[in-house]
Amino acid sequence: MTDELDIYKSQGFAQTVGIGAAPAVVVVDFVKGFTDPAHFGGGNIGEAISRTVELLALARARGWPVAHTRVVYADDGADGGAFALKVPPLLTLTEHSPLSQIVPELEPAPGEMVFRKRQPSAFFGTELAGWLAFRRVDTLLVAGCTTSGCVRATVVDSCSHSFRTVVVTDCVGDRALGPHEANLFDMGQKYADLMTVEELRGANAAG
């Protein structure tokens, strides 16, 4: 790994983007279906949800905008596309399905936006970018699941929209730890800063 890190370092990767003056939080797909290994869950997703309770408390205390996402398909699957073709059980995530409801620990507070999506990224086919721009957000703090899937897609699109992007590492989870760890490494090299909730709290307090 040391040799690999040297290659990244020599090529100028892993620079720090930092936290700007106007952070916001997006919580990606922490819904009931992702807490149950019989459906879409497993791995460290449960632990990540518990830590996200702390992240939301921090965001609410600081007055940061908060957005949540849910995967929601039509009851008849008419809006399914290639993503659902690759993972057909996603079509069970309909508006009123228990599996598609945000977990009670992370219930959105008044004023927090919930975006419904059918693709991996929280940005694709939603109004998230405009919602953030209207609030003059310059930094997006990303929590949710899965690290290798919808979190990664959201992080890449956040960077592509020129938001400073931070993956809150203890607030993201995956059904398998190998993809979780590999994708955290890769996002940290290319698209985002990696910070824990405690590091985020300290960085904000430091100014």
N, CA, C and O of each residue as an XYZ file, in Angstrom:
828
protein
N       0.824     -1.209      0.000
C       0.000      0.000      0.000
C       0.860      1.262      0.000
O       0.493      2.279     -0.590
N       2.038      1.179      0.686
C       2.907      2.358      0.729
C       3.330      2.773     -0.665
O       3.307      3.960     -0.992
N       3.717      1.808     -1.495
C       4.114      2.123     -2.862
C       2.957      2.744     -3.635
O       3.157      3.683     -4.405
N       1.743      2.222     -3.433
C       0.582      2.770     -4.120
C       0.311      4.200     -3.672
O       0.013      5.061     -4.500
N       0.410      4.464     -2.378
C       0.198      5.821     -1.879
C       1.236      6.776     -2.444
O       0.930      7.930     -2.742
N       2.464      6.294     -2.592
C       3.513      7.132     -3.171
C       3.173      7.523     -4.600
O       3.447      8.648     -5.017
N       2.579      6.605     -5.354
C       2.180      6.915     -6.732
C       1.129      8.022     -6.734
O       1.250      8.989     -7.485
N       0.104      7.886     -5.902
C      -0.937      8.924     -5.826
C      -0.341     10.263     -5.413
O      -0.653     11.301     -5.996
N       0.518     10.227     -4.403
C       1.120     11.462     -3.903
C       1.974     12.122     -4.966
O       1.911     13.339     -5.143
N       2.767     11.341     -5.672
C       3.653     11.910     -6.689
C       2.875     12.519     -7.847
O       3.376     13.401     -8.545
N       1.637     12.042     -8.050
C       0.811     12.555     -9.147
C      -0.110     13.680     -8.715
O      -0.889     14.186     -9.523
N      -0.034     14.080     -7.447
C      -0.768     15.246     -6.981
C      -2.173     14.993     -6.489
O      -2.968     15.927     -6.381
N      -2.499     13.739     -6.187
C      -3.828     13.424     -5.674
C      -3.933     13.770     -4.188
O      -2.949     14.132     -3.543
N      -5.161     13.646     -3.663
C      -5.457     13.743     -2.225
C      -5.184     15.117     -1.635
O      -4.838     15.233     -0.459
N      -5.338     16.159     -2.445
C      -5.260     17.501     -1.878
C      -6.499     17.760     -1.014
O      -7.526     17.102     -1.184
N      -6.400     18.697     -0.110
C      -7.503     19.008      0.789
C      -8.371     20.122      0.204
O      -7.863     21.171     -0.193
N      -9.679     19.886      0.155
C     -10.590     20.931     -0.333
C     -11.108     21.781      0.812
O     -11.435     22.951      0.614
N     -11.186     21.213      2.001
C     -11.608     21.972      3.161
C     -13.104     22.223      3.214
O     -13.854     21.861      2.308
N     -13.513     22.854      4.303
C     -14.920     23.196      4.524
C     -15.082     24.689      4.307
O     -14.365     25.496      4.900
N     -16.023     25.048      3.460
C     -16.259     26.451      3.163
C     -17.101     27.134      4.217
O     -17.215     26.667      5.351
N     -17.686     28.243      3.824
C     -18.454     29.065      4.762
C     -19.890     28.593      4.931
O     -20.563     28.995      5.880
N     -20.375     27.739      4.017
C     -21.800     27.388      4.021
C     -21.990     25.898      3.744
O     -22.305     25.513      2.618
N     -21.799     25.049      4.773
C     -21.988     23.607      4.576
C     -23.463     23.216      4.566
O     -24.319     23.924      5.096
N     -23.729     22.084      3.956
C     -25.025     21.409      4.040
C     -24.757     19.918      4.143
O     -23.669     19.447      3.811
N     -25.750     19.184      4.600
C     -25.645     17.726      4.758
C     -26.637     17.053      3.827
O     -27.787     17.479      3.721
N     -26.187     15.992      3.147
C     -27.125     15.122      2.438
C     -26.982     13.716      3.010
O     -25.882     13.169      3.088
N     -28.115     13.142      3.409
C     -28.166     11.793      3.971
C     -28.781     10.895      2.903
O     -29.968     10.996      2.595
N     -27.962     10.023      2.349
C     -28.339      9.248      1.168
C     -28.919      7.883      1.557
O     -28.208      7.010      2.055
N     -30.210      7.720      1.323
C     -30.848      6.399      1.310
C     -30.764      5.608      2.616
O     -30.711      4.378      2.587
N     -30.753      6.293      3.750
C     -30.840      5.551      5.005
C     -32.309      5.215      5.271
O     -32.978      5.830      6.101
N     -32.773      4.218      4.532
C     -34.158      3.768      4.643
C     -34.177      2.357      5.233
O     -33.144      1.692      5.313
N     -35.358      1.913      5.642
C     -35.471      0.656      6.378
C     -34.942     -0.542      5.598
O     -34.388     -1.468      6.192
N     -35.103     -0.535      4.284
C     -34.624     -1.656      3.486
C     -33.126     -1.848      3.547
O     -32.629     -2.945      3.295
N     -32.393     -0.784      3.884
C     -30.938     -0.869      3.954
C     -30.435     -1.196      5.358
O     -29.227     -1.187      5.597
N     -31.336     -1.482      6.276
C     -30.924     -1.934      7.606
C     -31.030     -3.442      7.734
O     -30.565     -4.010      8.723
N     -31.626     -4.095      6.765
C     -31.942     -5.520      6.859
C     -31.152     -6.302      5.815
O     -31.359     -6.090      4.621
N     -30.248     -7.205      6.224
C     -29.491     -8.006      5.261
C     -30.368     -8.872      4.360
O     -29.912     -9.318      3.307
N     -31.603     -9.114      4.751
C     -32.502     -9.891      3.896
C     -32.970     -9.082      2.692
O     -33.517     -9.637      1.738
N     -32.757     -7.790      2.739
C     -33.155     -6.924      1.621
C     -31.925     -6.274      1.007
O     -31.345     -6.833      0.076
N     -31.508     -5.110      1.498
C     -30.364     -4.409      0.915
C     -29.286     -4.073      1.943
O     -28.323     -3.378      1.621
N     -29.436     -4.555      3.169
C     -28.567     -4.127      4.251
C     -27.404     -5.054      4.519
O     -27.011     -5.862      3.677
N     -26.860     -4.912      5.732
C     -25.714     -5.698      6.139
C     -24.502     -4.830      6.415
O     -24.601     -3.604      6.470
N     -23.355     -5.477      6.589
C     -22.104     -4.762      6.782
C     -22.153     -3.805      7.962
O     -22.588     -4.170      9.054
N     -21.699     -2.570      7.731
C     -21.629     -1.577      8.811
C     -22.684     -0.491      8.662
O     -22.513      0.607      9.193
N     -23.763     -0.772      7.956
C     -24.784      0.245      7.723
C     -25.459      0.657      9.027
O     -25.713      1.842      9.242
N     -25.752     -0.306      9.901
C     -26.388      0.031     11.173
C     -25.547      0.977     12.006
O     -26.066      1.932     12.583
N     -24.242      0.714     12.071
C     -23.349      1.589     12.834
C     -23.309      2.987     12.235
O     -23.262      3.983     12.956
N     -23.328      3.049     10.903
C     -23.291      4.352     10.233
C     -24.553      5.157     10.530
O     -24.487      6.377     10.685
N     -25.691      4.491     10.608
C     -26.932      5.186     10.959
C     -26.816      5.779     12.359
O     -27.203      6.925     12.586
N     -26.287      5.005     13.287
C     -26.148      5.502     14.658
C     -25.277      6.749     14.720
O     -25.591      7.684     15.456
N     -24.199      6.776     13.966
C     -23.322      7.941     13.966
C     -23.959      9.136     13.258
O     -23.669     10.288     13.579
N     -24.817      8.848     12.304
C     -25.482      9.930     11.579
C     -26.457     10.681     12.476
O     -26.758     11.848     12.222
N     -26.951     10.026     13.519
C     -27.753     10.735     14.521
C     -26.939     11.907     15.082
O     -27.471     13.002     15.267
N     -25.665     11.677     15.348
C     -24.792     12.733     15.865
C     -24.541     13.805     14.812
O     -24.521     14.994     15.127
N     -24.350     13.389     13.565
C     -24.132     14.355     12.490
C     -25.336     15.271     12.328
O     -25.175     16.480     12.163
N     -26.534     14.711     12.374
C     -27.731     15.535     12.237
C     -27.885     16.483     13.424
O     -28.318     17.623     13.254
N     -27.540     16.028     14.606
C     -27.607     16.916     15.776
C     -26.662     18.103     15.589
O     -27.014     19.237     15.912
N     -25.468     17.841     15.070
C     -24.508     18.910     14.817
C     -25.035     19.870     13.751
O     -24.976     21.088     13.918
N     -25.549     19.310     12.659
C     -26.055     20.149     11.571
C     -27.215     21.026     12.044
O     -27.280     22.208     11.707
N     -28.108     20.459     12.809
C     -29.265     21.225     13.289
C     -28.830     22.310     14.271
O     -29.384     23.409     14.267
N     -27.851     22.007     15.104
C     -27.359     23.016     16.047
C     -26.672     24.166     15.323
O     -26.730     25.313     15.767
N     -26.010     23.848     14.189
C     -25.284     24.871     13.432
C     -26.168     25.585     12.414
O     -25.748     26.573     11.812
N     -27.389     25.089     12.219
C     -28.272     25.703     11.236
C     -27.920     25.374      9.802
O     -28.259     26.131      8.892
N     -27.231     24.236      9.581
C     -26.889     23.830      8.225
C     -28.100     23.215      7.531
O     -28.856     22.481      8.168
N     -28.305     23.490      6.255
C     -29.367     22.808      5.520
C     -29.132     21.297      5.498
O     -27.994     20.833      5.425
N     -30.219     20.546      5.562
C     -30.144     19.082      5.548
C     -31.113     18.550      4.502
O     -32.276     18.951      4.450
N     -30.615     17.643      3.673
C     -31.450     16.943      2.701
C     -31.317     15.440      2.920
O     -30.257     14.949      3.310
N     -32.391     14.726      2.668
C     -32.410     13.270      2.736
C     -32.840     12.740      1.375
O     -33.531     13.430      0.625
N     -32.431     11.518      1.057
C     -32.938     10.891     -0.164
C     -33.562      9.538      0.143
O     -33.182      8.852      1.092
N     -34.527      9.180     -0.688
C     -35.147      7.859     -0.698
C     -35.144      7.361     -2.141
O     -35.310      8.150     -3.072
N     -34.958      6.066     -2.327
C     -35.186      5.454     -3.640
C     -36.670      5.124     -3.722
O     -37.198      4.386     -2.890
N     -37.342      5.678     -4.734
C     -38.785      5.466     -4.875
C     -39.128      5.198     -6.338
O     -38.865      6.026     -7.210
N     -39.714      4.041     -6.593
C     -40.202      3.683     -7.931
C     -41.730      3.624     -7.930
O     -42.363      3.478     -6.884
N     -42.291      3.739     -9.102
C     -43.734      3.611     -9.261
C     -44.189      2.207     -8.849
O     -43.440      1.237     -8.957
N     -45.428      2.126     -8.378
C     -45.951      0.842     -7.925
C     -45.884     -0.229     -9.009
O     -45.677     -1.406     -8.713
N     -46.059      0.181    -10.267
C     -46.037     -0.795    -11.363
C     -44.668     -0.914    -12.024
O     -44.526     -1.633    -13.013
N     -43.661     -0.223    -11.497
C     -42.315     -0.316    -12.048
C     -42.135      0.352    -13.393
O     -41.128      0.133    -14.066
N     -43.107      1.173    -13.797
C     -43.045      1.776    -15.133
C     -41.864      2.718    -15.301
O     -41.427      2.956    -16.427
N     -41.335      3.259    -14.209
C     -40.210      4.186    -14.303
C     -38.868      3.498    -14.062
O     -37.845      4.165    -13.912
N     -38.873      2.172    -14.025
C     -37.623      1.441    -13.868
C     -36.745      1.583    -15.098
O     -37.251      1.669    -16.217
N     -35.451      1.609    -14.902
C     -34.498      1.729    -16.001
C     -33.387      0.718    -15.852
O     -33.578     -0.363    -15.295
N     -32.207      1.085    -16.363
C     -31.088      0.153    -16.366
C     -30.626     -0.207    -14.963
O     -30.190     -1.332    -14.719
N     -30.721      0.751    -14.033
C     -30.317      0.467    -12.651
C     -31.199     -0.634    -12.072
O     -30.698     -1.571    -11.452
N     -32.502     -0.525    -12.272
C     -33.421     -1.543    -11.773
C     -33.291     -2.851    -12.560
O     -33.563     -3.928    -12.029
N     -32.876     -2.751    -13.826
C     -32.636     -3.968    -14.597
C     -31.451     -4.734    -14.017
O     -31.447     -5.964    -13.983
N     -30.448     -3.986    -13.562
C     -29.275     -4.615    -12.965
C     -29.590     -5.172    -11.577
O     -29.070     -6.219    -11.194
N     -30.446     -4.468    -10.820
C     -30.811     -4.882     -9.463
C     -32.337     -4.875     -9.363
O     -32.894     -3.936     -8.795
N     -33.032     -5.882     -9.890
C     -34.501     -5.868     -9.940
C     -35.202     -5.650     -8.603
O     -36.263     -5.025     -8.594
N     -34.674     -6.129     -7.464
C     -35.398     -5.896     -6.203
C     -35.548     -4.421     -5.839
O     -36.358     -4.083     -4.976
N     -34.784     -3.537     -6.478
C     -34.965     -2.107     -6.213
C     -36.402     -1.657     -6.480
O     -36.880     -0.706     -5.862
N     -37.086     -2.334     -7.393
C     -38.447     -1.944     -7.734
C     -39.424     -2.152     -6.582
O     -40.559     -1.679     -6.639
N     -38.992     -2.857     -5.534
C     -39.845     -2.992     -4.352
C     -39.859     -1.709     -3.520
O     -40.682     -1.567     -2.616
N     -38.959     -0.782     -3.817
C     -38.876      0.477     -3.068
C     -39.852      1.479     -3.670
O     -39.471      2.354     -4.448
N     -41.103      1.335     -3.299
C     -42.161      2.209     -3.786
C     -42.527      3.234     -2.710
O     -42.061      3.149     -1.574
N     -43.348      4.178     -3.075
C     -43.644      5.296     -2.177
C     -44.107      4.834     -0.794
O     -43.659      5.373      0.218
N     -44.990      3.853     -0.742
C     -45.577      3.453      0.535
C     -44.996      2.154      1.098
O     -45.456      1.670      2.133
N     -44.000      1.592      0.432
C     -43.359      0.389      0.944
C     -42.627      0.698      2.248
O     -41.924      1.704      2.333
N     -42.782     -0.151      3.264
C     -42.007      0.057      4.497
C     -40.505      0.104      4.241
O     -39.772      0.780      4.963
N     -40.043     -0.613      3.215
C     -38.610     -0.665      2.936
C     -38.052      0.676      2.486
O     -36.856      0.927      2.635
N     -38.894      1.538      1.940
C     -38.439      2.812      1.389
C     -38.600      3.975      2.352
O     -38.368      5.124      1.976
N     -38.987      3.701      3.570
C     -39.190      4.781      4.536
C     -37.891      5.070      5.295
O     -37.168      4.148      5.672
N     -37.608      6.334      5.513
C     -36.419      6.727      6.264
C     -36.474      6.131      7.667
O     -37.527      6.128      8.306
N     -35.339      5.629      8.143
C     -35.325      4.986      9.457
C     -35.733      5.992     10.530
O     -35.400      7.172     10.422
N     -36.445      5.546     11.559
C     -36.988      6.483     12.543
C     -35.931      7.294     13.273
O     -36.196      8.424     13.684
N     -34.724      6.732     13.443
C     -33.670      7.474     14.140
C     -33.277      8.755     13.407
O     -32.789      9.708     14.014
N     -33.498      8.762     12.087
C     -33.065      9.883     11.253
C     -34.255     10.625     10.650
O     -34.127     11.244      9.594
N     -35.387     10.571     11.297
C     -36.585     11.222     10.780
C     -36.306     12.688     10.464
O     -35.799     13.411     11.321
N     -36.621     13.136      9.264
C     -36.352     14.532      8.907
C     -37.077     15.506      9.832
O     -38.233     15.299     10.202
N     -36.379     16.554     10.188
C     -36.959     17.623     11.001
C     -37.686     18.600     10.078
O     -37.436     18.607      8.873
N     -38.579     19.422     10.625
C     -39.235     20.446      9.802
C     -38.196     21.305      9.082
O     -37.202     21.734      9.669
N     -38.451     21.542      7.805
C     -37.541     22.343      6.996
C     -36.476     21.543      6.280
O     -35.772     22.082      5.426
N     -36.340     20.245      6.613
C     -35.386     19.394      5.904
C     -36.062     18.762      4.700
O     -37.185     18.268      4.792
N     -35.369     18.783      3.577
C     -35.947     18.341      2.316
C     -35.726     16.846      2.107
O     -34.666     16.318      2.444
N     -36.718     16.171      1.556
C     -36.596     14.764      1.177
C     -36.724     14.670     -0.340
O     -37.749     15.043     -0.911
N     -35.673     14.168     -0.986
C     -35.675     13.998     -2.435
C     -35.871     12.527     -2.771
O     -35.224     11.654     -2.194
N     -36.764     12.268     -3.704
C     -36.974     10.916     -4.200
C     -36.135     10.734     -5.454
O     -36.057     11.628     -6.296
N     -35.512      9.575     -5.571
C     -34.626      9.332     -6.706
C     -34.786      7.906     -7.213
O     -35.249      7.022     -6.493
N     -34.393      7.698     -8.469
C     -34.445      6.368     -9.063
C     -33.078      5.910     -9.562
O     -32.939      4.797    -10.069
N     -32.078      6.763     -9.420
C     -30.730      6.461     -9.879
C     -29.767      6.560     -8.703
O     -30.147      7.057     -7.643
N     -28.534      6.101     -8.865
C     -27.621      6.105     -7.721
C     -27.360      7.480     -7.121
O     -27.402      7.634     -5.900
N     -27.093      8.476     -7.948
C     -26.716      9.788     -7.420
C     -27.910     10.544     -6.864
O     -29.001     10.504     -7.433
N     -27.698     11.239     -5.738
C     -28.737     12.109     -5.188
C     -29.012     13.304     -6.092
O     -30.037     13.967     -5.937
N     -28.119     13.591     -7.029
C     -28.281     14.719     -7.937
C     -29.057     14.354     -9.205
O     -29.778     15.188     -9.752
N     -28.913     13.122     -9.670
C     -29.440     12.774    -10.994
C     -30.964     12.710    -10.979
O     -31.560     11.926    -10.240
N     -31.581     13.546    -11.804
C     -33.032     13.546    -11.929
C     -33.757     14.148    -10.743
O     -34.969     13.977    -10.609
N     -33.029     14.857     -9.869
C     -33.660     15.507     -8.718
C     -33.356     17.007     -8.764
O     -32.633     17.478     -9.642
N     -33.915     17.740     -7.816
C     -33.677     19.183     -7.732
C     -32.650     19.533     -6.655
O     -32.602     20.669     -6.184
N     -31.832     18.558     -6.268
C     -30.876     18.796     -5.192
C     -29.916     19.932     -5.515
O     -29.682     20.795     -4.669
N     -29.358     19.952     -6.717
C     -28.374     20.986     -7.051
C     -28.975     22.382     -6.934
O     -28.344     23.285     -6.385
N     -30.180     22.561     -7.441
C     -30.833     23.859     -7.348
C     -31.181     24.219     -5.920
O     -31.069     25.378     -5.522
N     -31.601     23.233     -5.148
C     -31.939     23.454     -3.736
C     -30.715     23.937     -2.970
O     -30.813     24.847     -2.147
N     -29.569     23.332     -3.237
C     -28.328     23.747     -2.585
C     -27.888     25.129     -3.057
O     -27.473     25.962     -2.252
N     -27.980     25.370     -4.363
C     -27.549     26.657     -4.907
C     -28.387     27.802     -4.341
O     -27.848     28.864     -4.030
N     -29.691     27.601     -4.205
C     -30.562     28.647     -3.662
C     -30.150     29.013     -2.241
O     -30.314     30.157     -1.817
N     -29.622     28.053     -1.517
C     -29.189     28.288     -0.140
C     -27.720     28.700     -0.057
O     -27.154     28.807      1.030
N     -27.116     28.928     -1.217
C     -25.724     29.381     -1.329
C     -24.746     28.442     -0.627
O     -23.756     28.878     -0.041
N     -25.038     27.168     -0.699
C     -24.171     26.151     -0.108
C     -22.880     26.053     -0.920
O     -22.906     26.095     -2.150
N     -21.752     25.923     -0.222
C     -20.486     25.718     -0.923
C     -19.804     24.405     -0.559
O     -18.825     24.017     -1.196
N     -20.312     23.720      0.457
C     -19.699     22.479      0.924
C     -20.788     21.454      1.194
O     -21.759     21.748      1.891
N     -20.634     20.250      0.646
C     -21.618     19.198      0.879
C     -20.993     18.095      1.717
O     -19.981     17.506      1.338
N     -21.609     17.827      2.856
C     -21.191     16.763      3.762
C     -22.082     15.558      3.502
O     -23.303     15.641      3.638
N     -21.477     14.443      3.129
C     -22.243     13.300      2.633
C     -22.227     12.164      3.645
O     -21.170     11.726      4.099
N     -23.433     11.694      3.989
C     -23.628     10.498      4.805
C     -24.532      9.557      4.017
O     -25.134      9.965      3.023
N     -24.635      8.297      4.453
C     -25.608      7.411      3.816
C     -25.036      6.090      3.372
O     -23.957      5.679      3.800
N     -25.789      5.424      2.496
C     -25.365      4.125      1.998
C     -25.863      3.938      0.543
O     -26.817      4.587      0.116
N     -25.212      3.062     -0.181
C     -24.005      2.375      0.227
C     -22.780      3.160     -0.234
O     -22.824      3.900     -1.217
N     -21.675      2.977      0.511
C     -20.456      3.721      0.221
C     -20.018      3.541     -1.228
O     -19.636      4.501     -1.898
N     -20.080      2.304     -1.701
C     -19.596      1.992     -3.045
C     -20.608      2.287     -4.138
O     -20.275      2.240     -5.322
N     -21.852      2.594     -3.746
C     -22.912      2.798     -4.725
C     -23.427      4.215     -4.732
O     -22.831      5.100     -5.346
N     -24.543      4.432     -4.046
C     -25.210      5.734     -4.118
C     -24.426      6.846     -3.434
O     -24.520      8.004     -3.842
N     -23.654      6.517     -2.398
C     -22.799      7.532     -1.786
C     -21.726      7.962     -2.775
O     -21.527      9.156     -2.999
N     -21.048      7.014     -3.356
C     -19.989      7.353     -4.315
C     -20.549      8.156     -5.492
O     -19.955      9.158     -5.892
N     -21.674      7.731     -6.043
C     -22.261      8.453     -7.176
C     -22.603      9.887     -6.784
O     -22.404     10.812     -7.572
N     -23.112     10.073     -5.580
C     -23.451     11.406     -5.092
C     -22.197     12.255     -4.915
O     -22.186     13.436     -5.262
N     -21.146     11.654     -4.377
C     -19.893     12.379     -4.166
C     -19.288     12.822     -5.492
O     -18.834     13.959     -5.613
N     -19.276     11.945     -6.479
C     -18.722     12.317     -7.788
C     -19.524     13.463     -8.400
O     -18.948     14.405     -8.944
N     -20.846     13.384     -8.312
C     -21.668     14.458     -8.867
C     -21.526     15.743     -8.067
O     -21.575     16.829     -8.643
N     -21.351     15.647     -6.760
C     -21.132     16.836     -5.941
C     -19.859     17.545     -6.372
O     -19.849     18.763     -6.553
N     -18.792     16.787     -6.535
C     -17.535     17.354     -7.022
C     -17.717     17.942     -8.419
O     -17.173     19.004     -8.720
N     -18.471     17.265     -9.265
C     -18.702     17.743    -10.630
C     -19.501     19.043    -10.662
O     -19.378     19.830    -11.601
N     -20.327     19.267     -9.625
C     -21.061     20.524     -9.492
C     -20.231     21.590     -8.769
O     -20.734     22.671     -8.462
N     -18.973     21.283     -8.504
C     -18.025     22.201     -7.855
C     -18.397     22.565     -6.419
O     -18.091     23.664     -5.958
N     -19.053     21.650     -5.715
C     -19.178     21.790     -4.273
C     -17.928     21.196     -3.623
O     -17.471     20.123     -4.015
N     -17.377     21.899     -2.626
C     -16.419     21.228     -1.767
C     -17.156     20.034     -1.164
O     -18.290     20.175     -0.706
N     -16.531     18.879     -1.161
C     -17.247     17.668     -0.769
C     -16.483     16.941      0.330
O     -15.274     16.734      0.236
N     -17.217     16.558      1.376
C     -16.644     15.819      2.499
C     -17.467     14.560      2.706
O     -18.685     14.636      2.866
N     -16.816     13.403      2.704
C     -17.468     12.160      3.092
C     -17.270     11.988      4.594
O     -16.138     11.917      5.073
N     -18.365     11.921      5.328
C     -18.280     11.724      6.779
C     -18.130     10.225      6.998
O     -19.109      9.481      6.956
N     -16.906      9.793      7.229
C     -16.555      8.385      7.064
C     -17.279      7.438      8.014
O     -17.568      6.302      7.638
N     -17.580      7.880      9.241
C     -18.289      6.993     10.149
C     -19.803      7.082      9.983
O     -20.553      6.429     10.709
N     -20.245      7.889      9.028
C     -21.675      8.032      8.731
C     -22.031      7.462      7.366
O     -23.119      7.722      6.852
N     -21.128      6.689      6.775
C     -21.432      5.978      5.532
C     -21.186      4.498      5.761
O     -20.298      4.116      6.522
N     -21.981      3.664      5.095
C     -21.849      2.232      5.288
C     -22.135      1.458      4.026
O     -22.697      1.976      3.061
N     -21.728      0.193      4.061
C     -21.912     -0.683      2.906
C     -22.221     -2.087      3.398
O     -21.906     -2.439      4.535
N     -22.833     -2.877      2.549
C     -23.189     -4.243      2.938
C     -21.959     -5.142      2.992
O     -22.019     -6.234      3.558
N     -20.859     -4.705      2.418
C     -19.601     -5.444      2.485
C     -18.483     -4.454      2.774
O     -18.448     -3.374      2.185
N     -17.575     -4.805      3.668
C     -16.571     -3.858      4.123
C     -15.459     -3.630      3.108
O     -14.855     -2.557      3.090
N     -15.174     -4.624      2.257
C     -14.143     -4.436      1.241
C     -14.462     -3.280      0.298
O     -13.639     -2.377      0.142
N     -15.638     -3.286     -0.335
C     -16.013     -2.149     -1.183
C     -16.096     -0.840     -0.412
O     -15.748      0.214     -0.944
N     -16.555     -0.894      0.837
C     -16.623      0.304      1.667
C     -15.247      0.946      1.799
O     -15.080      2.137      1.536
N     -14.273      0.156      2.203
C     -12.936      0.683      2.444
C     -12.262      1.122      1.149
O     -11.613      2.168      1.112
N     -12.409      0.338      0.097
C     -11.780      0.694     -1.178
C     -12.348      1.990     -1.737
O     -11.609      2.815     -2.273
N     -13.640      2.166     -1.615
C     -14.256      3.369     -2.172
C     -13.974      4.600     -1.320
O     -13.845      5.698     -1.861
N     -13.877      4.447     -0.004
C     -13.441      5.575      0.817
C     -12.050      6.025      0.392
O     -11.803      7.220      0.230
N     -11.148      5.078      0.214
C      -9.792      5.426     -0.224
C      -9.834      6.175     -1.548
O      -9.213      7.229     -1.686
N     -10.551      5.648     -2.504
C     -10.560      6.240     -3.845
C     -11.213      7.620     -3.844
O     -10.709      8.541     -4.486
N     -12.334      7.772     -3.127
C     -12.971      9.088     -3.060
C     -12.064     10.102     -2.380
O     -12.025     11.270     -2.766
N     -11.333      9.647     -1.362
C     -10.427     10.548     -0.668
C      -9.266     10.992     -1.522
O      -8.734     12.084     -1.321
N      -8.866     10.182     -2.458
C      -7.785     10.555     -3.365
C      -8.249     11.508     -4.462
O      -7.476     12.353     -4.913
N      -9.504     11.381     -4.896
C      -9.922     12.064     -6.123
C     -11.002     13.124     -5.963
O     -10.954     14.150     -6.642
N     -11.979     12.903     -5.078
C     -13.198     13.707     -5.151
C     -13.571     14.449     -3.868
O     -14.329     15.417     -3.925
N     -13.057     14.019     -2.713
C     -13.603     14.531     -1.456
C     -12.568     14.444     -0.349
O     -11.599     13.691     -0.439
N     -12.790     15.226      0.689
C     -12.077     15.039      1.940
C     -12.796     13.965      2.749
O     -14.001     13.762      2.599
N     -12.051     13.285      3.601
C     -12.608     12.256      4.479
C     -12.486     12.737      5.918
O     -11.387     13.044      6.378
N     -13.609     12.805      6.634
C     -13.612     13.273      8.016
C     -14.629     12.478      8.820
O     -15.673     12.088      8.297
N     -14.329     12.238     10.081
C     -15.310     11.667     10.989
C     -16.201     12.781     11.536
O     -15.939     13.963     11.314
N     -17.254     12.392     12.251
C     -18.113     13.399     12.880
C     -17.306     14.247     13.855
O     -17.461     15.468     13.890
N     -16.450     13.613     14.643
C     -15.662     14.367     15.621
C     -14.697     15.316     14.939
O     -14.527     16.451     15.385
N     -14.069     14.875     13.877
C     -13.171     15.776     13.134
C     -13.945     16.930     12.522
O     -13.466     18.063     12.494
N     -15.127     16.642     12.039
C     -15.966     17.691     11.466
C     -16.357     18.708     12.528
O     -16.323     19.913     12.279
N     -16.721     18.236     13.691
C     -17.086     19.134     14.776
C     -15.895     20.004     15.157
O     -16.054     21.204     15.383
N     -14.720     19.421     15.231
C     -13.531     20.179     15.572
C     -13.143     21.170     14.501
O     -12.742     22.293     14.810
N     -13.254     20.773     13.239
C     -12.905     21.668     12.137
C     -13.846     22.847     12.104
O     -13.422     23.976     11.855
N     -15.143     22.596     12.357
C     -16.097     23.704     12.345
C     -15.828     24.650     13.509
O     -15.891     25.870     13.357
N     -15.526     24.075     14.676
C     -15.262     24.910     15.845
C     -14.011     25.740     15.651
O     -13.900     26.844     16.184
N     -13.049     25.199     14.872
C     -11.804     25.917     14.628
C     -11.972     27.020     13.603
O     -11.095     27.870     13.445
N     -13.083     27.006     12.917
C     -13.353     28.128     12.066
C     -13.398     27.960     10.618
O     -13.630     28.926      9.891
